[in-house]
Amino acid sequence: FEELGAGFKLAMRDLEIRGAGNLLGAEQSGRIAEIGYELYCRILERAVRELKGERVQEPLDVTLALGWGASLPQGYVPDEALRLEMYRKLARCERAKDVATVRDEMRDRFGPLPPEAERVLAETRIRILAGKASIPYVAREISGERGRVVFKMREPNFKRLEKRLAKLPGRFSVAGGDSFAVHMPAGLLDADALEETVTRILRELA
């Protein structure tokens, strides 16, 4: 425990073992390790906001299946703990401004971002927009020269959706009981144009 940051690691380990205990007193009890420090902080933040009478809204759990090779490569962020830290910071982003802040930090610490890392940031921005539009699932499907983006939506009004998406360069169709698709030329759904295309659709729905 002589390396840089060892004191912080020791303090975190102590916190996990003995717990934060009484915030207004000296007692310590509990095992934060059972749920993890990050989840503990989120639960604590929610409890404080509820006690203040603030409205607490659970973030929508959004699943993306875009299949375009989004990741933080090991060659870009060699240390596994640092990679997990960056993923956690992106998972906590609630606005595009937050994503830009994390991007600036990554550029400062690790250098220019490779395409795979830029796509991780793009997925974070898409996930934020999808949450605002109450869409828990977004997937890209390409076959031949055409493709489509499939969305699952809670209690969708397909007639209303079709009207709102009529201005976009694509064809709207119902893909299932709670799903719809926007059909596009594959060129609008390749890795270079995918974020812009999906963002345009989500902004019409938000």
Phi, psi and chi 1 to 4 in degrees:
 res  aa     phi    psi   chi1   chi2   chi3   chi4
   1 PHE       -   45.6  -64.8  106.1      -      -
   2 GLU  -109.5   -7.8  -64.5  179.3   -7.9      -
   3 GLU   -76.8  168.6   73.7  -84.1    7.0      -
   4 LEU   -59.7  129.5 -176.9   65.3      -      -
   5 GLY    89.1    4.5      -      -      -      -
   6 ALA   -63.6  -37.3      -      -      -      -
   7 GLY   -61.8  -40.5      -      -      -      -
   8 PHE   -64.3  -42.4  175.1   77.4      -      -
   9 LYS   -62.2  -40.9  -68.7  179.5 -179.4  177.9
  10 LEU   -64.2  -43.3  -79.9  170.3      -      -
  11 ALA   -64.1  -40.4      -      -      -      -
  12 MET   -64.5  -41.1  -77.2  -67.4  -62.6      -
  13 ARG   -64.6  -40.7 -175.4   58.6 -178.7  148.2
  14 ASP   -62.0  -41.6  174.9   67.7      -      -
  15 LEU   -63.7  -39.6 -173.0   63.0      -      -
  16 GLU   -66.3  -39.3  -70.3  178.9  -13.4      -
  17 ILE   -74.9  -48.6  -66.6  172.3      -      -
  18 ARG   -96.5  -17.8  -63.3 -162.1  -67.3  167.2
  19 GLY    82.5  162.8      -      -      -      -
  20 ALA   -78.0  -25.6      -      -      -      -
  21 GLY    68.3 -147.3      -      -      -      -
  22 ASN   -76.7  117.5 -171.9  -22.0      -      -
  23 LEU   -66.0  -23.8  -65.6  176.6      -      -
  24 LEU  -108.6    9.3  -56.9  177.7      -      -
  25 GLY  -142.1 -169.6      -      -      -      -
  26 ALA   -95.8  -12.3      -      -      -      -
  27 GLU   -69.8  147.1  -57.5   90.8  -13.7      -
  28 GLN  -127.0  134.4  -77.8 -172.4  -71.9      -
  29 SER  -160.4  159.5   61.3      -      -      -
  30 GLY    97.1  166.5      -      -      -      -
  31 ARG  -128.1   98.5  -69.4 -177.0   61.5   87.0
  32 ILE   -62.5  -27.4  -69.1  178.7      -      -
  33 ALA   -58.8  -23.9      -      -      -      -
  34 GLU   -66.9  -28.9  -67.2  179.3    1.9      -
  35 ILE  -117.9  -11.4   62.3  171.6      -      -
  36 GLY    92.7  143.8      -      -      -      -
  37 TYR   -63.4  -41.5  177.7   69.7      -      -
  38 GLU   -63.8  -46.1 -174.2  173.5   -7.8      -
  39 LEU   -64.4  -38.2  178.4   56.5      -      -
  40 TYR   -57.8  -44.7  167.2   80.8      -      -
  41 CYS   -63.9  -38.6  -71.7      -      -      -
  42 ARG   -66.4  -41.5  -76.1  160.9   51.8 -168.1
  43 ILE   -64.3  -42.6  -67.3  172.5      -      -
  44 LEU   -63.1  -44.2  179.3   61.1      -      -
  45 GLU   -61.0  -42.2 -179.7 -176.0    7.5      -
  46 ARG   -63.9  -43.5  172.5  172.3  177.3  157.2
  47 ALA   -62.3  -41.5      -      -      -      -
  48 VAL   -63.8  -43.1  170.2      -      -      -
  49 ARG   -65.1  -37.4  -67.8  177.7   63.3 -177.3
  50 GLU   -65.3  -41.1  -72.9  178.1  -16.1      -
  51 LEU   -65.3  -29.0  -71.5  171.5      -      -
  52 LYS   -78.9   -7.2  -72.9 -177.9  176.3 -179.7
  53 GLY    82.3   14.0      -      -      -      -
  54 GLU   -81.9  151.3  -61.6  177.7    3.7      -
  55 ARG   -75.4  127.4 -178.0 -179.7  177.8 -175.7
  56 VAL  -112.7  118.5  179.1      -      -      -
  57 GLN  -114.7  125.4 -175.4  175.3    0.3      -
  58 GLU   -68.3  130.1  -73.0  -71.3  -16.4      -
  59 PRO   -66.4  142.1   23.5  -32.3      -      -
  60 LEU   -71.7  131.8 -176.8   66.7      -      -
  61 ASP   -81.1  107.2 -173.3   13.7      -      -
  62 VAL  -103.8  131.0  177.5      -      -      -
  63 THR  -107.8  127.9  -60.4      -      -      -
  64 LEU  -112.4  134.9  -59.0 -180.0      -      -
  65 ALA  -129.3   70.2      -      -      -      -
  66 LEU   -94.3  -19.7  -58.2  178.6      -      -
  67 GLY    56.2   46.3      -      -      -      -
  68 TRP  -125.4   22.8   60.6  -15.5      -      -
  69 GLY    69.3   53.7      -      -      -      -
  70 ALA   -94.2  122.9      -      -      -      -
  71 SER  -168.8  166.7   66.3      -      -      -
  72 LEU  -102.1  101.1  -62.3 -179.8      -      -
  73 PRO   -61.6  149.1  -18.1   30.2      -      -
  74 GLN   -62.6  -32.4 -174.4  173.9   -1.5      -
  75 GLY   -68.6  -21.7      -      -      -      -
  76 TYR   -89.2  -44.8 -179.7   60.4      -      -
  77 VAL  -122.5   88.5 -173.6      -      -      -
  78 PRO   -62.0  -35.8  -20.2   32.4      -      -
  79 ASP   -80.4  125.9 -174.2   79.7      -      -
  80 GLU   -63.0  -40.5 -177.8  178.4   -3.3      -
  81 ALA   -63.2  -39.0      -      -      -      -
  82 LEU   -68.0  -37.6  -73.8  177.7      -      -
  83 ARG   -62.5  -44.4  -75.9 -158.0  -50.6  -81.4
  84 LEU   -62.6  -37.7  -70.9  173.9      -      -
  85 GLU   -62.0  -43.1  178.2 -172.8  -12.0      -
  86 MET   -65.7  -42.0  -69.0  -60.8  106.3      -
  87 TYR   -61.9  -40.3  -79.7  124.0      -      -
  88 ARG   -64.5  -42.9  -71.6 -166.8 -171.0  101.3
  89 LYS   -62.3  -40.0  -73.1 -173.0  176.3 -177.1
  90 LEU   -68.3  -36.5  -72.2  169.7      -      -
  91 ALA   -65.4  -25.8      -      -      -      -
  92 ARG   -87.2   -7.0  -69.4 -163.6  -64.7  -93.8
  93 CYS   -65.4  134.2  -70.2      -      -      -
  94 GLU  -115.4  -12.3  -62.7 -179.5   -6.8      -
  95 ARG  -139.8  158.9  -58.0  169.0  -63.0  173.0
  96 ALA   -60.1  -31.2      -      -      -      -
  97 LYS   -62.1  -37.7 -177.3  179.0  179.9 -180.0
  98 ASP   -64.9  -39.7  -59.3  -28.1      -      -
  99 VAL   -63.9  -41.0 -178.0      -      -      -
 100 ALA   -62.3  -36.7      -      -      -      -
 101 THR   -64.4  -43.8  -60.2      -      -      -
 102 VAL   -65.3  -38.6  175.6      -      -      -
 103 ARG   -61.6  -44.5 -175.0 -178.9 -171.7  -82.5
 104 ASP   -61.2  -40.4  -69.6  -18.2      -      -
 105 GLU   -63.4  -42.5  179.2 -175.9  -12.1      -
 106 MET   -64.6  -40.6  -68.9  172.2   65.0      -
 107 ARG   -62.8  -40.6  -78.6  179.3   60.5   88.7
 108 ASP   -66.8  -37.9  -70.6  -18.5      -      -
 109 ARG   -87.9  -35.9  -62.7  176.8   68.7  175.2
 110 PHE  -122.2   -6.9  -47.8  115.9      -      -
 111 GLY    98.4 -174.7      -      -      -      -
 112 PRO   -55.5  140.1  -24.2   33.8      -      -
 113 LEU   -78.7  134.9  -79.2   71.2      -      -
 114 PRO   -73.5  165.6   26.7  -33.6      -      -
 115 PRO   -54.6  -38.8  -25.9   33.9      -      -
 116 GLU   -62.1  -39.7  -57.1   94.1  -34.5      -
 117 ALA   -70.8  -37.9      -      -      -      -
 118 GLU   -60.5  -34.3  -69.4  -75.7    7.8      -
 119 ARG   -72.4  -30.4  -69.5  169.3 -166.3  157.7
 120 VAL   -62.1  -43.3  172.2      -      -      -
 121 LEU   -64.2  -40.4  -59.5  178.1      -      -
 122 ALA   -62.6  -41.2      -      -      -      -
 123 GLU   -63.5  -36.3  -74.3 -164.3   -8.8      -
 124 THR   -64.6  -43.4  -55.4      -      -      -
 125 ARG   -63.6  -40.2  -69.9 -171.9  -70.1  -95.3
 126 ILE   -64.9  -41.4  -70.1  172.6      -      -
 127 ARG   -62.8  -38.3 -174.3  173.6  -71.8  108.1
 128 ILE   -63.9  -46.3  -67.5  169.7      -      -
 129 LEU   -63.7  -41.5  -82.8  176.2      -      -
 130 ALA   -63.2  -36.8      -      -      -      -
 131 GLY   -63.6  -40.3      -      -      -      -
 132 LYS   -67.0  -29.6  -67.4  178.9  179.7  177.3
 133 ALA   -90.1    4.5      -      -      -      -
 134 SER    58.0   44.6  -62.5      -      -      -
 135 ILE  -116.7  108.2  -65.4  178.6      -      -
 136 PRO   -84.5   -3.6   28.8  -32.9      -      -
 137 TYR  -150.3  130.1  178.7   79.5      -      -
 138 VAL  -134.7  129.2 -177.1      -      -      -
 139 ALA  -136.8  145.7      -      -      -      -
 140 ARG  -107.1  133.2  177.6 -174.6   66.2  154.1
 141 GLU  -132.5  123.6  -59.5  173.9   -2.6      -
 142 ILE  -122.3  133.2  -65.8 -179.1      -      -
 143 SER  -139.2  114.6  177.3      -      -      -
 144 GLY    67.2 -130.3      -      -      -      -
 145 GLU   -92.7    0.3  -63.5 -179.0   -5.0      -
 146 ARG  -126.9  164.5  -65.0 -164.2   63.5   82.0
 147 GLY  -153.6 -179.9      -      -      -      -
 148 ARG  -153.0  155.6   67.9  178.1 -169.6  169.1
 149 VAL  -111.5  125.0 -173.0      -      -      -
 150 VAL  -102.9  133.3  178.8      -      -      -
 151 PHE  -123.2  136.2  -58.2   86.6      -      -
 152 LYS  -103.9  134.1  -74.1 -172.1  177.6 -179.9
 153 MET  -134.0  146.1 -162.7  172.5 -166.4      -
 154 ARG   -76.3  122.9  -65.2  175.5  176.2  174.7
 155 GLU    47.9   61.5  -58.6  178.2    1.9      -
 156 PRO   -72.5  143.6   27.5  -33.9      -      -
 157 ASN  -104.6   95.9 -176.7  -31.1      -      -
 158 PHE   -65.0  -35.4  -68.1  120.1      -      -
 159 LYS   -65.1  -43.2  -70.5 -175.4  178.3 -179.7
 160 ARG   -66.2  -39.3 -179.2  168.8  174.5  -92.7
 161 LEU   -64.2  -41.9  -70.8  172.2      -      -
 162 GLU   -61.6  -39.9 -173.1  171.6   14.0      -
 163 LYS   -65.2  -40.5  -70.0 -180.0  179.7  178.7
 164 ARG   -71.0  -28.0  -65.4  179.4   65.9  175.8
 165 LEU   -97.2    1.9  -62.3  174.6      -      -
 166 ALA   -62.1  -28.6      -      -      -      -
 167 LYS   -77.4  -11.9   64.2 -177.7   75.3  173.6
 168 LEU   -82.0  152.1  -62.6  175.9      -      -
 169 PRO   -78.8   66.3   30.8  -35.5      -      -
 170 GLY  -164.4  173.8      -      -      -      -
 171 ARG  -110.9  131.7 -179.8  173.7   58.4   85.3
 172 PHE   -90.5  140.5  174.2   90.0      -      -
 173 SER  -151.5  154.7   70.9      -      -      -
 174 VAL   -84.5  127.3  177.3      -      -      -
 175 ALA  -106.2   -3.2      -      -      -      -
 176 GLY   170.3 -174.5      -      -      -      -
 177 GLY   -60.1  -36.5      -      -      -      -
 178 ASP  -125.3   16.6   59.8   -8.6      -      -
 179 SER  -124.3  150.9  -55.6      -      -      -
 180 PHE  -140.4  162.7   65.1   92.4      -      -
 181 ALA  -132.6  148.6      -      -      -      -
 182 VAL  -116.2  115.4 -179.8      -      -      -
 183 HIS   -87.2  132.8  -58.3 -103.5      -      -
 184 MET  -137.7  157.0  -64.2  -83.8 -169.4      -
 185 PRO   -59.2  142.8  -21.5   32.2      -      -
 186 ALA   -57.7  -27.5      -      -      -      -
 187 GLY   -62.6  -26.7      -      -      -      -
 188 LEU   -85.2   -4.2  -66.5  179.2      -      -
 189 LEU  -120.2   10.4  -63.7  177.1      -      -
 190 ASP   -76.2  176.6   62.2   20.6      -      -
 191 ALA   -60.9  -29.1      -      -      -      -
 192 ASP   -78.0  -32.3  -66.8  -32.8      -      -
 193 ALA  -107.6   -5.3      -      -      -      -
 194 LEU   -60.8  -47.3 -178.6   60.3      -      -
 195 GLU   -60.3  -45.8 -179.2 -174.8    7.5      -
 196 GLU   -61.6  -42.3 -178.4  179.9   -5.6      -
 197 THR   -64.6  -50.2  -58.2      -      -      -
 198 VAL   -65.4  -37.4  175.3      -      -      -
 199 THR   -62.6  -42.0  -63.5      -      -      -
 200 ARG   -60.7  -41.1  -73.0 -177.1   63.2 -172.5
 201 ILE   -66.6  -47.6  -63.5  170.5      -      -
 202 LEU   -65.1  -34.8  -71.2  172.3      -      -
 203 ARG   -67.2  -29.3  -78.2  178.7  175.8  163.3
 204 GLU   -70.9  -24.6  -70.3  -62.9  -35.9      -
 205 LEU   -95.6  -21.7  -58.0  173.1      -      -
 206 ALA   -70.3      -      -      -      -      -
